[in-house]
């Protein structure tokens, strides 16, 4: 299964998109949300950083505490 990671800046707590970094990764269909979040945090350079994670079903958002960025994980994007 293909997943897209997208990292952008925030303004007022919302995604701002004045810059954006994107990448696609293939994972096994049995990959857990926790494994996806760990991989996305590593990709974004946020390993070991405390984050708020919200799962919206088709999208997961990762908001690091004290940093003006957000990472989105979406599935099935080519």
C-alpha positions, 0 to 999 in steps of 0.5 A, a space after each residue: 500500500 502506498 502512503 504520502 508523507 507531507 510536512 508543512 509550516 503552520 500559522 495560528 495552529 493551522 497548516 500554512 503551506 508557505 513551504 511543503 516537503 512531500 514523499 511517498 512510501 510503500 508499506 505492507 497493508 498490515 502496517 499499524 498506525 503507530 508504525 506509520 507515525 514512527 516512519 513519518 517522524 523519522 522522515 521529518 526529523 522528529 524522532 524523539 520529539 513529543 507530538 500530538 497525533 490525530 487519526 481522521 480515518 483516511 489521514 493522520 496528522 502529527 503536530 510536534 509540541 512547540 514547533 510550527 510544523 505539521 506532518 500529514 500521512 495519507 494513504 493511496 496517493 500516487 
